[in-house]
Amino acid sequence: MKYTVILEFSQDDGAYLVNVPAFPEVHTYGETVEDATANAREALELAIEMYLDEGRRLPDDPAIVVEIAS
């Protein structure tokens, strides 16, 4: 299953903050895109494992991604 992962650079934190719309409890960050992506993968895997261990249904991905180039 695929889930949308949003990386947003925070000037205040000096890092990429990670948001996963399908799993609101998943929050992480990384100093680089690569670190943030790796941390997101790990956090998402842990969330999925938690859902399955608790017998919960995995959520659908509610995100709609639109890229607009300027």
C-alpha positions in Angstrom: 0.0 0.0 0.0 1.2 3.5 -0.7 0.8 6.5 1.6 1.4 10.2 0.9 4.3 11.6 2.9 4.7 15.4 3.0 8.0 17.0 3.7 8.1 20.7 4.6 11.2 22.6 5.4 11.0 24.6 8.6 13.2 27.6 8.9 12.6 27.7 12.6 13.8 24.2 13.1 16.3 24.0 10.3 14.9 20.6 9.3 12.4 18.9 7.1 9.2 18.1 9.0 7.3 15.0 8.0 3.5 14.6 7.9 1.6 11.5 6.9 -2.1 12.5 6.3 -3.4 8.9 6.6 -1.6 8.5 10.0 -2.0 11.7 12.0 0.0 10.2 14.8 3.1 9.9 12.6 5.5 12.9 13.1 9.2 12.9 12.5 11.8 15.1 10.8 15.3 15.0 9.2 18.0 17.5 8.6 18.1 16.5 4.9 15.4 15.2 2.5 17.1 11.8 2.6 17.1 11.7 6.5 13.5 12.9 6.6 12.4 10.2 4.1 14.2 7.4 5.9 12.7 8.6 9.2 9.3 8.8 7.6 9.6 5.2 6.3 10.6 3.9 9.8 7.8 5.8 11.5 5.2 4.7 9.0 6.4 1.0 9.3 6.0 1.3 13.1 2.5 2.8 12.8 1.4 0.1 10.4 2.8 -2.6 12.8 0.9 -1.0 15.7 -2.3 -0.9 13.7 -2.0 -4.6 12.8 -1.0 -5.6 16.3 -4.1 -3.9 17.6 -6.3 -5.5 15.0 -7.1 -2.1 13.5 -7.9 -1.6 9.8 -5.2 0.3 7.9 -6.4 3.7 6.8 -6.9 4.8 3.2 -4.7 7.6 2.0 -7.0 10.7 2.0 -4.4 13.0 0.4 -4.8 14.4 -3.1 -1.4 15.6 -4.4 -1.3 18.4 -7.0 1.9 19.7 -8.3 1.9 23.2 -9.7 5.0 24.5 -11.4 5.6 28.2 -11.7 
